Amino acid sequence: MELLMAIVIGILFMSATYLMLSKSILRIIIGTGLLSHGAHLLILTMGGLKGGSVPLLSDKVASYVDYVDPLPQALILTAIVISFGVTSFLLVLAYRTYQELGTDDMEEMRGTEANE
């Protein structure tokens, strides 16, 4: 299962890098979203993909081997909230830029000498 997750994470990182190197702002925003999803899966995979029960601590529990570590899940939930905020900000910024400049092409926004 870890091998399959590594392949999926690699594909997500590869497609995110390809999209982030393009000229369109919307492709760059989609690339950052894919990159964050790949990072979430990477954190989950590194935390371990074993099955287990909820990590309850009590006196009746004899062994702690069958429990899943909750730390990667908490980190992923925090990262999802942060990536949602960043994506929202980037979408508003792209919309406002398109309103002001009339284009979403990064080369045209840069104002190269060929356009002047």
Secondary structure, DSSP 4 states (H G I P E B T S, - for coil): -HHHHHHHHHHHHHHHHHHHTSSBHHHHHHHHHHHHHHHHHHHHHHH-----B-----TT---STTBPPSHHHHHHHHHHHHHHHHHHHHHHHHHHHHHHHS--BHHHHHT-TTT-
